[in-house]
Structure formats: C-alpha cells, structure tokens
Amino acid sequence: MSVEVVLKNSARTTGEGPHWDEETGTLLYVDIWEGDIHRWRSSTGVDEKIHLEGPVSFIVPSKTGGYIIGKNRSICHLEWDTEKVTPLHTVEEETTDRFNDGKCDKNGRLWAGTMGKEFKDSIELERGCLYSFDSSGLRSHMDKVSISNGIAWTLDNKTMYFIDSPLKKIYAFDYDAETGNISNRRDAVDVANGYPDGMTIDMEDKLWVACFSAGRVVRYDPNTGEELQVIEIPSKRTTSCCFGGDNFEDLYVTSCAKHERKLHENTHQLQQEHSGLASCLQFYTTYIGFTRR
C-alpha cells in the first residue's frame, strides 16, 4: 500500500472536510481559518478556490444545485459560479462558537456540530452542540460537546457514529433515518494514539479515522473497538478522510498546517509542537480496496 501527496501546499491553515462529489468527479474540501472553499478535479488536477470571510468548516453538494457550507455559526448555501452566499440558519448567536465537521445522511439531512472558541493554547470545553438540518428546520440533538467531529452511518442506516475529539472516543447511537432521531448513546471505540478527528465508513461498516497528532488513519471495528489496520501518513496532524475516485477505492486524507493548542487544565492536551513538514496543507491518497457505498 502506497501513500502519495496529491496536493501540496494547497491551503495555509487547517485542511478539513474532504467530500468526494461523485456527480462531478471532484474532491471538495475547506481551509478553515483562511476562509477558503476548494474544489479539486482529479481528471485535470485543477484546484479551484473561493475565498470567504471568516472560518469555513464543511462543504457538501446541494441537490438543488450549489453547495451547503458551514461558515462560522451559520449554515449557508453557496453558488459556485457567482460566489453568492445565502445564510440558511444561524446557531448560538452572541457566542464565539463555530461550526466544525458536517455530513449528510442517506435522506439528505445535514448533520453538523459546533465547538467553543479556540485560543493560542486552549479551547473552551463543552460549549458545542450536535445539530441536524433539513427542510423542516434545525434540531439540536446533543449539548456539552467540546470539539464536534467525525460522523458516519452504517449500511443499514440503523447506527450513527459521532466523535467528540478531546474525549478520545467514538460514540454509537441507534439511528432512525426517517425521523432523524438518535438514542442509546454508547462507547464504540476508545482511541489510544492521537485524537480522533474526521472519519468515514466502508462497505463492511468499518470506520476509518484520521487521528490528529498521531500521523495516521486507523481502521476500526466499531462492534468490538478493535484496531484493524493503520496507515501511517507523513503529516502528524491528520484531520479527516474520505473515499473517492472512480470506484471509491482511494482514501483521501487532509492535514493541518499550523496548530499549537492544549486544552484547559486537567484536560487532554492536543498538541504543542509543530511538525517538520511543509507549513501548508498536504493531501494524501492511498489505494485501499475497500469501497464505500
């Protein structure tokens, strides 16, 4: 199995939220603190970019055209050609919180969580919430979240997985795809090395988790918590991953360029030192052979 750099120095801060758009054959991702939305076309190698003011955290295609993005505390619609941004819903107003990771379930319902303010060497804990958003509006499902991160669903859509990074755990919930209700929260995986960040899931319902500060993506069995496979990435601050390519057999991995933070006293420390790699985002890909659905 080989790991190679796909895009070097394509972002300046935190590369995040990779999403493969099957319809257009493009890889979508964000540069959070630079406020950039990227769209990379694998067939040409062209990496397009739209710059927005303020942090951007996720991008997913909209079935009505354009994209749905997380921008600071707002869920917005983005029209790529005109760069028009239309706010759809804003949460936690009059706070310093912001959206972080976001994904859609099989019915097109957007799930996205928030997190507290980030300082140079700390972060406000238990300030965020986990939300869902669809045509009927916004719902809050979970509070006291510190760093809302990876989300994934099983093939039968009966289980949803969710990461709150500082706890070093991956939670499982019973999931009702029709109503969007979650229940019966339980621990699925305890992450030993690094901090679980973004994740994806394969056709065998195994989780692929980018482990921040550990320079690796790990494949877990969420039914047993067992670590099944480790892919070492030549970047210590791996942030997220997704399957893509013609047959969804490539795993794309984003990483963070600049990060120096510890959590409050008596809590987990994320990372204090900088890596020796290039000071900008690296995109890595590796042939896996486990396709996603």
Residue frames relative to the residue before (quaternion, step in Angstrom):
aa qw qx qy qz dx dy dz
M 1.0000 0.0000 0.0000 0.0000 0.00 0.00 0.00
S 0.1301 -0.8108 0.5681 0.0544 3.59 -0.73 1.02
V 0.2165 -0.7398 0.6250 0.1235 3.53 -1.25 0.64
E 0.0247 0.8147 -0.5776 0.0454 3.56 -0.76 0.99
V 0.5052 -0.6252 0.5021 0.3192 3.55 -1.25 0.53
V 0.2421 -0.7696 0.5777 0.1242 3.55 -0.83 1.03
L 0.7865 0.0200 0.0147 0.6171 3.58 0.92 -0.94
K 0.1276 -0.7990 0.5860 0.0440 3.55 -0.70 1.08
N 0.8557 0.0631 -0.0746 0.5082 3.55 -1.01 0.94
S 0.3484 0.7653 -0.4814 0.2474 3.57 1.02 0.74
A 0.7696 0.1662 -0.1316 0.6023 3.58 1.25 -0.12
R 0.4591 -0.7353 0.4489 0.2166 3.54 -1.15 0.61
T 0.7858 0.2814 -0.1605 0.5269 3.62 1.09 -0.49
T 0.8127 -0.1957 0.1773 0.5195 3.58 -0.42 -1.20
G 0.2223 -0.7611 0.5983 0.1153 3.57 -0.48 1.21
E 0.1073 0.8142 -0.5536 0.1383 3.58 -0.73 1.03
G 0.8338 0.3552 -0.1853 0.3797 3.48 -1.48 -0.06
P 0.1730 0.7997 -0.5657 0.1024 3.69 0.83 0.72
H 0.0448 0.7792 -0.6218 0.0641 3.56 -0.99 0.90
W 0.2722 -0.7649 0.5625 0.1564 3.56 -0.73 1.06
D 0.2109 -0.7651 0.6000 0.1005 3.56 -0.74 1.13
E 0.3176 -0.7991 0.4833 0.1644 3.55 -0.16 1.34
E 0.6389 0.5653 -0.3305 0.4037 3.59 0.97 -0.81
T 0.7879 0.2971 -0.1484 0.5185 3.58 0.98 -0.83
G 0.3949 -0.7285 0.4771 0.2928 3.59 1.22 -0.20
T 0.5342 0.6124 -0.4046 0.4193 3.56 1.07 0.77
L 0.3337 -0.6998 0.5965 0.2076 3.51 -1.27 0.55
L 0.1870 -0.7806 0.5917 0.0747 3.56 -0.70 1.14
Y 0.1668 0.7730 -0.6051 0.0925 3.58 -1.08 0.67
V 0.3309 -0.7450 0.5481 0.1872 3.58 -1.26 0.29
D 0.2501 -0.6755 0.6653 0.1962 3.50 -1.41 0.35
I 0.3653 -0.8171 0.3794 0.2343 3.55 0.19 1.36
W 0.8127 0.3238 -0.1742 0.4520 3.58 0.42 -1.17
E 0.6007 0.5285 -0.3687 0.4733 3.57 1.22 -0.28
G 0.3875 -0.7415 0.4632 0.2925 3.58 1.25 -0.41
D 0.5033 0.6681 -0.4067 0.3674 3.59 1.15 0.57
I 0.2055 -0.7256 0.6464 0.1160 3.52 -1.18 0.82
H 0.1310 -0.8171 0.5602 0.0383 3.60 -0.76 1.06
R 0.0592 -0.7568 0.6498 0.0390 3.52 -1.29 0.59
W 0.0646 -0.8250 0.5608 -0.0272 3.55 -0.32 1.33
R 0.2196 -0.7800 0.5773 0.1008 3.56 -0.81 1.06
S 0.3932 -0.7659 0.4602 0.2167 3.56 -0.47 1.22
S 0.6442 0.5562 -0.3326 0.4063 3.61 1.03 -0.71
T 0.7808 0.2949 -0.1521 0.5294 3.59 1.11 -0.63
G 0.4026 -0.7164 0.4724 0.3186 3.57 1.19 -0.49
V 0.4752 0.6747 -0.4377 0.3568 3.60 1.28 0.12
D 0.1484 -0.7812 0.6046 0.0466 3.54 -0.90 1.04
E 0.1470 -0.8009 0.5779 0.0545 3.59 -0.31 1.28
K 0.1046 -0.8095 0.5772 0.0250 3.56 -1.17 0.57
I 0.1049 -0.7444 0.6555 0.0717 3.53 -1.18 0.75
H 0.2383 -0.7809 0.5637 0.1247 3.56 -0.83 0.98
L 0.0545 -0.7826 0.6201 -0.0039 3.54 -0.92 1.00
E 0.5072 -0.6309 0.4836 0.3328 3.56 -1.19 0.46
G 0.7861 0.2954 -0.2297 0.4920 3.57 -0.98 0.83
P 0.6563 -0.5343 0.3549 0.3973 3.58 -1.23 0.35
V 0.1263 -0.7504 0.6438 0.0809 3.56 -1.16 0.72
S 0.2043 -0.8536 0.4765 0.0500 3.57 -0.79 0.97
F 0.8118 -0.0204 0.0053 0.5835 3.63 1.08 -0.49
I 0.0775 -0.7655 0.6358 0.0608 3.54 -1.33 0.35
V 0.0543 0.7666 -0.6374 0.0557 3.56 -0.97 0.96
P 0.5455 -0.6176 0.4377 0.3597 3.62 -1.06 0.60
S 0.3077 -0.7199 0.5916 0.1925 3.56 -1.21 0.63
K 0.4726 -0.6943 0.4571 0.2928 3.61 -0.86 0.87
T 0.6473 0.4814 -0.3251 0.4935 3.60 1.25 -0.21
G 0.6575 -0.4774 0.3066 0.4957 3.58 1.30 0.06
G 0.7559 0.3161 -0.2617 0.5102 3.55 -1.09 0.64
Y 0.4871 -0.6554 0.5065 0.2768 3.54 -1.26 -0.45
I 0.3147 -0.6798 0.6200 0.2332 3.51 -1.34 0.40
I 0.0464 -0.8179 0.5727 -0.0295 3.56 -0.78 1.05
G 0.3521 -0.6664 0.6026 0.2624 3.50 -1.36 0.32
K 0.0326 0.7986 -0.5959 0.0782 3.57 -0.68 1.12
N 0.8048 -0.1371 0.0166 0.5773 3.53 -0.30 1.33
R 0.7876 -0.2558 0.1931 0.5263 3.65 -0.52 -1.11
S 0.6410 0.5503 -0.3062 0.4388 3.58 1.27 0.17
I 0.3024 -0.6580 0.6539 0.2191 3.50 -1.35 0.56
C 0.0222 -0.8326 0.5497 -0.0644 3.57 -0.65 1.15
H 0.3621 -0.6631 0.5967 0.2706 3.52 -1.37 0.26
L 0.1413 -0.7866 0.5985 0.0559 3.57 -0.95 0.94
E 0.1855 -0.7312 0.6475 0.1077 3.55 -0.92 0.98
W 0.3979 -0.7751 0.4320 0.2331 3.56 -0.38 1.25
D 0.7032 0.5018 -0.2973 0.4066 3.60 0.70 -1.01
T 0.7629 0.3431 -0.1885 0.5145 3.58 1.00 -0.80
E 0.3320 -0.7595 0.4726 0.2994 3.56 1.34 -0.36
K 0.3547 0.7409 -0.4918 0.2889 3.57 1.20 0.52
V 0.1392 -0.7808 0.6072 0.0482 3.57 -0.90 1.02
T 0.0681 -0.7993 0.5970 0.0015 3.57 -0.75 1.10
P 0.3411 -0.7425 0.5344 0.2162 3.64 -0.53 1.09
L 0.2209 -0.7846 0.5704 0.1012 3.57 -0.97 0.93
H 0.7826 -0.1345 0.1025 0.5991 3.55 1.05 -0.77
T 0.1492 -0.7768 0.6077 0.0709 3.56 -1.05 0.83
V 0.1768 -0.7965 0.5740 0.0695 3.56 -0.93 0.92
E 0.8577 0.1906 -0.0996 0.4671 3.51 -1.38 0.24
E 0.0871 0.8265 -0.5446 0.1131 3.55 0.90 1.00
E 0.8009 0.2370 -0.2338 0.4978 3.54 -1.22 0.67
T 0.5931 0.4793 -0.4066 0.5032 3.55 1.13 0.76
T 0.4685 -0.6466 0.5136 0.3142 3.56 -1.32 0.02
D 0.3738 0.7275 -0.4892 0.3030 3.60 1.24 0.36
R 0.0812 -0.7768 0.6188 0.0838 3.56 -1.33 0.19
F 0.5689 -0.5574 0.4681 0.3828 3.54 -1.29 0.31
N 0.1769 -0.7459 0.6281 0.1334 3.52 -1.27 0.52
D 0.8519 -0.0450 0.0250 0.5212 3.64 -0.65 -1.00
G 0.0124 0.8022 -0.5967 0.0161 3.58 -1.20 0.56
K 0.0467 0.7846 -0.6161 0.0516 3.59 -1.09 0.78
C 0.3932 -0.7025 0.5422 0.2406 3.56 -1.32 0.33
D 0.4012 -0.6913 0.5438 0.2559 3.55 -1.13 0.69
K 0.7605 -0.4111 0.2427 0.4402 3.60 -1.26 0.05
N 0.6952 0.4518 -0.2714 0.4887 3.60 1.19 -0.45
G 0.5811 -0.6108 0.3624 0.3975 3.57 1.28 0.16
R 0.4308 0.6799 -0.4700 0.3624 3.57 1.25 0.26
L 0.3238 -0.7595 0.5347 0.1801 3.58 -0.76 1.04
W 0.1020 -0.7553 0.6451 0.0540 3.53 -1.03 0.90
A 0.1500 0.7821 -0.5886 0.1392 3.58 -0.81 1.00
G 0.1972 -0.7964 0.5650 0.0870 3.54 -1.07 0.76
T 0.3702 -0.7209 0.5473 0.2092 3.51 -1.29 0.40
M 0.1636 -0.7605 0.6198 0.1031 3.52 -1.37 0.15
G 0.5919 -0.6029 0.4154 0.3369 3.56 -1.26 0.43
K 0.7215 -0.4460 0.3233 0.4196 3.51 -1.36 0.12
E 0.2872 -0.7480 0.5785 0.1527 3.53 -1.08 0.83
F 0.1617 -0.7621 0.6220 0.0779 3.54 -1.00 0.95
K 0.7312 -0.4052 0.2858 0.4685 3.58 -1.24 0.00
D 0.8362 0.1180 -0.0330 0.5346 3.59 0.87 -0.87
S 0.7754 0.2576 -0.1786 0.5482 3.61 1.16 0.37
I 0.1990 -0.7513 0.6144 0.1357 3.53 -1.37 0.08
E 0.4773 -0.6456 0.5058 0.3156 3.56 -1.10 0.66
L 0.2860 -0.7970 0.5166 0.1273 3.55 -0.69 1.14
E 0.8595 0.1734 -0.1315 0.4625 3.54 -1.35 0.53
R 0.4228 0.7035 -0.4638 0.3334 3.57 1.06 0.80
G 0.6868 0.5379 -0.2704 0.4073 3.57 1.18 -0.56
C 0.2404 -0.7305 0.6195 0.1575 3.50 -1.44 0.12
L 0.3495 -0.6841 0.5906 0.2471 3.54 -1.33 0.30
Y 0.0888 -0.8232 0.5606 -0.0128 3.58 -0.69 1.17
S 0.1390 -0.7089 0.6662 0.1855 3.49 -1.42 0.15
F 0.1083 -0.7980 0.5927 0.0132 3.54 -1.14 0.72
D 0.1538 0.7644 -0.6156 0.1144 3.56 -0.88 1.00
S 0.7891 -0.3351 0.2134 0.4685 3.58 -1.26 -0.24
S 0.6612 0.5017 -0.3126 0.4619 3.58 1.19 -0.41
G 0.6955 -0.4657 0.2723 0.4747 3.57 1.25 -0.11
L 0.6382 -0.5285 0.4225 0.3674 3.53 -1.35 -0.34
R 0.0590 -0.7795 0.6230 0.0282 3.57 -1.09 0.79
S 0.2710 -0.7278 0.6058 0.1728 3.54 -1.14 0.71
H 0.1750 -0.8272 0.5315 0.0524 3.56 -0.80 1.06
M 0.8070 0.0630 0.0234 0.5867 3.58 1.12 -0.59
D 0.1353 -0.7912 0.5911 0.0795 3.59 -0.93 0.87
K 0.7464 0.3974 -0.3096 0.4349 3.54 -1.36 -0.06
V 0.3279 0.7173 -0.5280 0.3148 3.55 1.00 0.93
S 0.3428 -0.7596 0.5161 0.1979 3.60 -0.90 0.85
I 0.7709 -0.0846 0.0717 0.6272 3.61 0.76 -1.03
S 0.2258 -0.7946 0.5536 0.1053 3.56 -0.14 1.30
N 0.0507 0.8290 -0.5514 0.0786 3.57 -0.68 1.07
G 0.8972 -0.0035 -0.0468 0.4392 3.57 -1.13 -0.72
I 0.0678 -0.7650 0.6404 0.0075 3.54 -1.16 0.82
A 0.1301 0.7806 -0.6034 0.0986 3.60 -1.02 0.79
W 0.2278 -0.7622 0.5939 0.1200 3.55 -1.31 0.51
T 0.5087 -0.6342 0.4895 0.3154 3.56 -1.17 0.63
L 0.7013 -0.4869 0.3318 0.4013 3.54 -1.31 0.39
D 0.7197 0.4195 -0.2533 0.4919 3.60 1.01 -0.74
N 0.4057 -0.7535 0.4314 0.2856 3.59 1.36 0.05
K 0.4922 0.6625 -0.4321 0.3634 3.57 1.12 0.60
T 0.7550 0.2689 -0.1685 0.5738 3.58 1.30 -0.23
M 0.1211 -0.7635 0.6309 0.0656 3.54 -1.03 0.86
Y 0.2049 -0.7683 0.5968 0.1073 3.56 -1.05 0.84
F 0.0296 -0.8040 0.5923 -0.0426 3.56 -1.06 0.81
I 0.2219 -0.7824 0.5746 0.0920 3.56 -1.08 0.86
D 0.0582 -0.7055 0.7043 0.0535 3.52 -1.16 0.86
S 0.4092 -0.8179 0.3334 0.2292 3.52 0.09 1.42
P 0.7015 0.4901 -0.3294 0.3990 3.67 0.65 -0.90
L 0.6341 0.5460 -0.3297 0.4371 3.59 1.19 -0.47
K 0.3131 -0.7875 0.4726 0.2416 3.57 1.35 -0.26
K 0.5787 0.5594 -0.3748 0.4601 3.54 1.13 0.75
I 0.2230 -0.6979 0.6533 0.1908 3.51 -1.35 0.42
Y 0.2375 -0.7893 0.5553 0.1101 3.55 -0.67 1.14
A 0.2089 -0.7275 0.6357 0.1516 3.54 -1.28 0.51
F 0.0932 -0.7691 0.6306 0.0454 3.54 -1.18 0.75
D 0.4516 -0.5746 0.5805 0.3591 3.54 -1.24 0.39
Y 0.1256 -0.8263 0.5489 0.0153 3.57 -0.88 0.98
D 0.1714 -0.7454 0.6376 0.0918 3.55 -1.01 0.92
A 0.3114 -0.8051 0.4749 0.1713 3.56 -0.20 1.28
E 0.6555 0.5275 -0.3255 0.4313 3.59 1.06 -0.61
T 0.7662 0.3368 -0.1879 0.5139 3.59 0.92 -0.85
G 0.3899 -0.7197 0.4820 0.3125 3.58 1.16 -0.57
N 0.4465 0.6907 -0.4580 0.3375 3.58 1.21 0.35
I 0.1351 -0.7549 0.6348 0.0947 3.55 -1.15 0.72
S 0.0340 0.7952 -0.6024 0.0601 3.57 -1.12 0.69
N 0.8065 0.3214 -0.2067 0.4512 3.53 -1.39 0.05
R 0.0486 0.8174 -0.5689 0.0769 3.58 0.67 1.08
R 0.0864 0.7828 -0.6086 0.0967 3.53 -1.01 0.92
D 0.5416 -0.6004 0.4740 0.3487 3.57 -1.25 0.40
A 0.1779 -0.7862 0.5846 0.0927 3.57 -0.89 0.97
V 0.8084 0.0109 0.0506 0.5864 3.58 0.89 -0.97
D 0.1898 -0.7147 0.6600 0.1324 3.54 -1.15 0.78
V 0.2607 -0.7911 0.5396 0.1224 3.58 -0.61 1.16
A 0.3073 -0.8010 0.4932 0.1442 3.57 -0.57 1.19
N 0.8052 0.2305 -0.0935 0.5383 3.60 0.92 -0.93
G 0.8193 0.1116 -0.1264 0.5481 3.55 -0.67 1.12
Y 0.5068 -0.6284 0.5033 0.3082 3.51 -1.37 -0.25
P 0.4443 -0.6975 0.4801 0.2927 3.61 -0.70 0.99
D 0.1277 -0.7965 0.5902 0.0296 3.56 -0.83 1.03
G 0.8098 -0.1088 0.0995 0.5678 3.61 -0.49 -1.11
M 0.0521 -0.8071 0.5875 0.0287 3.58 -1.19 0.45
T 0.1470 -0.7381 0.6456 0.1293 3.49 -1.43 0.19
I 0.3263 -0.7415 0.5579 0.1802 3.57 -1.30 0.12
D 0.3217 -0.7651 0.5273 0.1821 3.60 -1.05 0.72
M 0.7430 -0.4307 0.2915 0.4212 3.56 -1.36 0.00
E 0.6689 0.4646 -0.2961 0.4989 3.57 1.27 -0.28
D 0.4781 -0.6937 0.4058 0.3545 3.58 1.34 0.25
K 0.4444 0.6375 -0.4958 0.3878 3.55 1.05 0.81
L 0.4091 -0.7356 0.4988 0.2066 3.56 -1.02 0.86
W 0.1690 -0.7393 0.6447 0.0961 3.54 -1.14 0.83
V 0.0483 -0.8481 0.5236 -0.0647 3.55 -0.38 1.29
A 0.3155 -0.7135 0.5949 0.1935 3.57 -0.89 1.00
C 0.1787 -0.8097 0.5552 0.0645 3.57 -0.64 1.15
F 0.3151 -0.7811 0.5175 0.1509 3.55 -0.31 1.33
S 0.8196 0.1917 -0.2332 0.4869 3.51 -1.10 1.00
A 0.6777 0.4708 -0.3029 0.4768 3.62 1.25 0.03
G 0.3548 -0.7690 0.4743 0.2404 3.61 1.24 -0.23
R 0.6624 0.4839 -0.3065 0.4829 3.56 0.94 0.83
V 0.2188 -0.6864 0.6652 0.1962 3.48 -1.43 0.31
V 0.1372 -0.8153 0.5618 0.0285 3.55 -0.76 1.06
R 0.2752 -0.7286 0.6051 0.1650 3.54 -1.05 0.86
Y 0.0816 -0.8141 0.5749 -0.0070 3.57 -0.70 1.17
D 0.3368 -0.6474 0.6331 0.2579 3.50 -1.34 0.45
P 0.2804 -0.8078 0.4884 0.1741 3.63 -0.29 1.16
N 0.5879 0.5740 -0.3778 0.4268 3.60 1.23 -0.22
T 0.7772 0.2818 -0.1519 0.5417 3.57 1.14 -0.63
G 0.4242 -0.6938 0.4683 0.3454 3.58 1.22 -0.48
E 0.4634 0.7162 -0.4184 0.3118 3.58 1.30 0.00
E 0.3899 -0.6783 0.5783 0.2312 3.54 -1.16 0.78
L 0.1942 -0.8397 0.5033 0.0629 3.58 -0.46 1.23
Q 0.8040 -0.0366 0.0897 0.5867 3.57 1.00 -0.81
V 0.1421 -0.7790 0.6069 0.0682 3.56 -1.11 0.75
I 0.1118 -0.7563 0.6417 0.0612 3.56 -0.94 0.96
E 0.2726 -0.7644 0.5646 0.1502 3.57 -0.57 1.15
I 0.1513 -0.7832 0.6010 0.0495 3.56 -0.86 1.04
P 0.4155 -0.7336 0.4740 0.2539 3.65 -0.81 0.90
S 0.6144 0.4294 -0.3929 0.5326 3.54 0.83 1.11
K 0.4237 -0.7457 0.4475 0.2532 3.57 -0.57 1.10
R 0.7624 0.3795 -0.1886 0.4891 3.56 1.02 -0.83
T 0.0206 0.8001 -0.5947 0.0758 3.58 0.42 1.23
T 0.2176 -0.8373 0.4967 0.0697 3.58 -0.82 1.00
S 0.8065 -0.1260 0.1148 0.5661 3.62 0.92 -0.74
C 0.1283 -0.7884 0.5977 0.0686 3.55 -1.30 0.18
C 0.0203 0.7752 -0.6314 -0.0087 3.55 -1.28 0.43
F 0.4586 -0.6386 0.5337 0.3116 3.54 -1.25 0.42
G 0.1044 0.7930 -0.5936 0.0888 3.56 -1.13 0.70
G 0.5163 0.6158 -0.4889 0.3393 3.53 -1.32 -0.15
D 0.7595 -0.4191 0.2520 0.4290 3.55 -1.31 0.25
N 0.8028 0.2154 -0.0998 0.5469 3.59 0.96 -0.85
F 0.4635 -0.6955 0.4216 0.3518 3.57 1.30 0.31
E 0.4456 0.6934 -0.4495 0.3444 3.56 1.02 0.80
D 0.6138 0.4944 -0.3604 0.4989 3.58 1.28 0.13
L 0.2327 -0.7502 0.6031 0.1387 3.55 -1.04 0.79
Y 0.1669 -0.7875 0.5893 0.0690 3.58 -0.60 1.16
V 0.1127 -0.8091 0.5767 -0.0016 3.56 -0.88 1.03
T 0.2108 -0.7660 0.5950 0.1217 3.58 -0.89 0.94
S 0.1243 -0.7868 0.5994 0.0785 3.54 -1.26 0.40
C 0.4832 -0.6747 0.5009 0.2458 3.51 -1.36 0.37
A 0.3888 -0.7468 0.4965 0.2112 3.56 -0.92 0.93
K 0.8128 0.0854 0.0111 0.5762 3.55 0.82 -1.03
H 0.2398 0.7638 -0.5684 0.1896 3.53 -0.73 1.05
E 0.1543 0.7650 -0.6110 0.1329 3.55 -0.73 1.03
R 0.3200 0.7670 -0.4795 0.2818 3.55 -0.05 1.25
K 0.0116 -0.7341 0.6748 0.0754 3.51 -1.21 0.52
L 0.4920 -0.6525 0.4824 0.3155 3.54 -1.16 0.51
H 0.7323 -0.4253 0.2876 0.4474 3.54 -1.30 0.19
E 0.7365 -0.4120 0.3195 0.4310 3.53 -1.36 0.31
N 0.8432 0.1591 -0.1493 0.4913 3.55 -1.08 0.83
T 0.6298 0.4651 -0.3706 0.4998 3.58 1.14 0.54
H 0.7073 -0.4792 0.3116 0.4159 3.53 -1.30 0.18
Q 0.3228 -0.7178 0.5835 0.2003 3.56 -1.08 0.75
L 0.3445 -0.7538 0.5216 0.2028 3.57 -0.76 0.99
Q 0.7378 -0.3359 0.2686 0.5203 3.59 0.49 -1.14
Q 0.1665 -0.8012 0.5689 0.0815 3.56 -0.99 0.82
E 0.7340 0.4026 -0.2464 0.4883 3.59 1.05 -0.58
H 0.4373 -0.6674 0.5355 0.2768 3.53 -1.26 0.50
S 0.4775 -0.6585 0.4920 0.3103 3.56 -1.11 0.62
G 0.5318 -0.6402 0.4555 0.3159 3.55 -1.26 0.27
L 0.4864 0.6679 -0.4377 0.3547 3.58 1.25 0.15
A 0.7375 -0.3780 0.2995 0.4727 3.53 -1.31 -0.01
S 0.5035 -0.6988 0.4332 0.2655 3.54 -1.05 0.79
C 0.6766 0.4194 -0.3122 0.5185 3.59 1.12 0.55
L 0.7330 -0.4430 0.3006 0.4196 3.52 -1.34 0.30
Q 0.1252 -0.7350 0.6588 0.1007 3.52 -1.16 0.71
F 0.1909 -0.7395 0.6307 0.1374 3.59 -1.06 0.75
Y 0.0931 -0.7994 0.5929 0.0261 3.55 -0.79 1.00
T 0.0564 -0.7777 0.6229 0.0641 3.54 -1.20 0.48
T 0.0174 -0.7784 0.6272 0.0198 3.53 -1.17 0.56
Y 0.4462 -0.6634 0.5219 0.2975 3.58 -1.07 0.68
I 0.1944 -0.8255 0.5260 0.0630 3.53 -0.65 1.16
G 0.2987 -0.7633 0.5227 0.2343 3.56 0.71 -1.05
F 0.6351 0.4330 -0.3370 0.5437 3.57 1.33 -0.02
T 0.1911 -0.8091 0.5427 0.1198 3.59 -0.29 1.15
R 0.3857 -0.6674 0.5748 0.2747 3.51 -1.23 0.48
R 0.5798 -0.6026 0.4161 0.3571 3.54 -1.22 0.40
